[in-house]
Amino acid sequence: MTTATLELSRRRGKQRLYPQAPHQFVEVSCPCQKIRDSLARSGYSFDGVYCWSDGETVTLSGSVSRYFLAQVALETARKYATGYRIANEVEVIPCQQREQWVA
């Protein structure tokens, strides 16, 4: 397989297996699953944060209650999304405003 084929798969954000050598396969995947898993293991609540990729850009969206949590999400994305642009669309909505917003 050529590098172009591997790159095309990454741009589309799909997981595919490509032969690296006879009877060996390499998985090409988007970093969003690693980001989601890392946020879930962090010990903080990131239930309102979503991550997806179009192949060139990893987008974080949703809302958190503190600026610190938005920074944790962004730094986690930076750690796993090397080679991708990162679009941070996470909003900080304090708890009091969040309760009014949800109700």
C-alpha positions in Angstrom: 0.0 0.0 0.0 1.1 3.5 -0.7 1.4 6.3 1.8 -1.4 8.1 -0.1 -3.8 5.3 0.6 -3.0 5.4 4.3 -3.3 9.2 4.3 -6.7 9.1 2.5 -8.1 6.8 5.1 -7.0 9.1 7.9 -8.6 12.1 6.3 -11.9 10.4 6.1 -11.6 9.5 9.8 -12.4 5.9 9.2 -10.7 2.8 10.8 -9.3 0.5 8.2 -6.7 -2.3 8.2 -4.0 -2.2 5.5 -1.4 -4.8 4.8 2.1 -3.7 6.0 3.8 -6.9 5.0 2.5 -10.4 4.1 0.0 -11.5 6.7 0.5 -8.4 8.9 -1.9 -5.5 9.2 -1.7 -2.0 10.6 -4.7 -0.2 12.0 -5.2 3.4 10.8 -7.6 5.3 13.1 -8.7 8.7 14.1 -7.5 9.9 17.6 -11.1 10.7 18.8 -11.5 7.3 20.6 -8.2 7.8 22.4 -9.3 11.3 23.5 -12.7 10.1 24.7 -11.1 7.2 26.6 -8.5 9.5 28.2 -11.2 12.0 29.3 -13.3 9.2 30.8 -10.3 8.0 32.8 -9.4 11.5 34.0 -11.7 11.5 37.1 -13.6 14.6 35.9 -17.0 14.7 34.3 -16.8 15.2 30.6 -20.3 14.0 29.8 -21.1 17.1 27.9 -17.9 17.1 25.7 -18.0 15.5 22.3 -15.1 14.8 19.9 -15.1 14.0 16.2 -12.8 14.3 13.2 -13.3 15.0 9.5 -9.8 13.6 8.8 -7.9 16.9 9.0 -9.4 18.5 12.0 -10.3 17.1 15.4 -13.3 19.1 16.9 -14.1 19.3 20.6 -17.6 20.7 21.3 -20.1 20.8 24.2 -20.0 22.4 27.6 -18.2 22.1 30.9 -18.7 23.9 34.2 -15.2 25.3 34.7 -12.5 26.8 32.5 -10.0 24.3 34.0 -12.1 21.4 32.5 -12.0 23.0 29.1 -8.3 23.3 29.3 -8.0 19.6 30.4 -10.0 18.6 27.3 -7.9 20.7 25.0 -4.6 19.5 26.3 -5.8 15.9 26.1 -6.8 16.5 22.4 -3.3 18.0 21.8 -1.7 14.9 23.3 -3.4 12.4 21.0 -4.2 14.5 17.8 -0.7 15.1 16.6 -0.8 16.0 12.9 -4.4 17.2 13.1 -5.8 20.7 13.5 -7.8 21.1 16.7 -11.0 23.1 16.8 -12.0 23.9 20.4 -15.7 24.7 20.6 -16.1 23.8 24.2 -18.2 26.4 26.1 -17.7 27.1 29.8 -21.1 27.4 31.5 -21.0 27.8 35.3 -23.2 25.5 37.3 -25.8 28.2 38.2 -26.2 29.2 34.6 -26.3 25.6 33.5 -29.2 24.8 35.8 -31.2 27.7 34.3 -30.2 26.7 30.8 -31.3 23.1 31.2 -34.6 23.9 32.9 
